[in-house]
Amino acid sequence: MVDGLIRLMLSDYDMPVNLGSENEISVLELAKTIIEITDSKSEIVHLKPFPDDPRRRRPDITIAKKVLGWEPKVSLREGLKQTVDYFKKVLNVA
């Protein structure tokens, strides 16, 4: 993600660019993955969606690929695991 942002800042492209994954995942799947990775005892609470909340989200990263030569290199699961591991280290030091 940072690499994509840097490439965008250094480019002459001045329109919005999606930097994300083309792999669609629901918020429920994301929450379950985070609970699993963190070994959390958290419970998932289902609330009513906002009326204008889109039911599906799948970023189109075509511009990022074509203009910036960028696409994700780390899977969501691996990125979450690396993030959790980092914060475990930081919080244990503090």
C-alpha positions as CSV (number, residue, x, y, z in Angstrom):
1,M,0.0,0.0,0.0
2,V,2.8,2.4,0.9
3,D,4.6,1.6,-2.3
4,G,1.4,2.4,-4.2
5,L,1.0,5.7,-2.4
6,I,4.6,6.7,-3.1
7,R,4.2,5.8,-6.8
8,L,1.1,7.9,-7.0
9,M,2.8,10.9,-5.3
10,L,5.7,10.6,-7.7
11,S,3.6,10.3,-10.7
12,D,1.9,13.0,-12.8
13,Y,-1.5,11.3,-12.5
14,D,-4.0,13.5,-10.7
15,M,-7.2,11.5,-10.6
16,P,-8.4,9.1,-7.9
17,V,-6.7,5.7,-7.9
18,N,-7.9,2.6,-6.0
19,L,-5.1,1.0,-4.0
20,G,-6.4,-2.2,-2.6
21,S,-7.1,-5.8,-3.3
22,E,-9.3,-7.1,-6.1
23,N,-10.3,-9.9,-3.8
24,E,-13.7,-9.1,-2.4
25,I,-14.2,-10.0,1.3
26,S,-17.2,-9.3,3.5
27,V,-16.9,-7.3,6.7
28,L,-18.0,-10.5,8.5
29,E,-15.2,-12.5,6.9
30,L,-12.7,-9.8,7.9
31,A,-13.9,-9.7,11.5
32,K,-13.7,-13.6,11.7
33,T,-10.2,-13.5,10.3
34,I,-9.0,-10.8,12.7
35,I,-10.5,-12.8,15.7
36,E,-8.8,-15.9,14.5
37,I,-5.4,-14.3,14.0
38,T,-5.5,-12.4,17.3
39,D,-6.9,-15.4,19.2
40,S,-9.5,-12.9,20.5
41,K,-12.6,-13.7,22.6
42,S,-14.5,-10.9,20.9
43,E,-18.0,-11.5,19.7
44,I,-19.4,-10.3,16.4
45,V,-22.4,-8.0,16.7
46,H,-24.7,-7.7,13.7
47,L,-26.2,-4.2,13.2
48,K,-28.5,-2.9,10.5
49,P,-26.6,-1.5,7.5
50,F,-26.9,2.2,6.6
51,P,-29.5,2.7,3.9
52,D,-26.9,3.9,1.4
53,D,-24.2,1.4,2.3
54,P,-23.2,-0.7,-0.8
55,R,-23.8,-4.4,-0.4
56,R,-20.7,-5.3,-2.4
57,R,-17.3,-3.8,-2.6
58,R,-14.7,-4.9,-5.1
59,P,-12.0,-2.3,-5.9
60,D,-11.1,-1.9,-9.5
61,I,-7.3,-1.5,-9.4
62,T,-6.8,-1.3,-13.2
63,I,-5.5,2.3,-13.1
64,A,-3.1,1.4,-10.4
65,K,-1.7,-1.4,-12.5
66,K,-1.6,0.5,-15.8
67,V,-0.5,4.0,-14.6
68,L,1.6,3.1,-11.5
69,G,2.7,-0.4,-12.2
70,W,1.4,-1.3,-8.8
71,E,-0.6,-4.2,-7.4
72,P,-0.8,-5.8,-4.0
73,K,2.1,-8.2,-3.1
74,V,0.9,-9.3,0.4
75,S,-2.4,-11.1,1.0
76,L,-4.9,-9.6,3.4
77,R,-4.4,-12.5,5.8
78,E,-0.6,-12.2,5.8
79,G,-0.7,-8.4,6.1
80,L,-3.1,-8.7,9.1
81,K,-0.8,-11.3,10.7
82,Q,2.3,-9.0,10.2
83,T,0.4,-6.1,11.7
84,V,-0.7,-8.1,14.7
85,D,2.8,-9.4,15.2
86,Y,4.2,-5.9,15.0
87,F,1.8,-4.5,17.6
88,K,2.4,-7.5,19.9
89,K,6.1,-6.6,19.9
90,V,5.6,-2.9,20.4
91,L,3.1,-3.3,23.2
92,N,5.3,-5.9,25.0
93,V,8.2,-3.5,24.9
94,A,6.1,-0.6,26.3
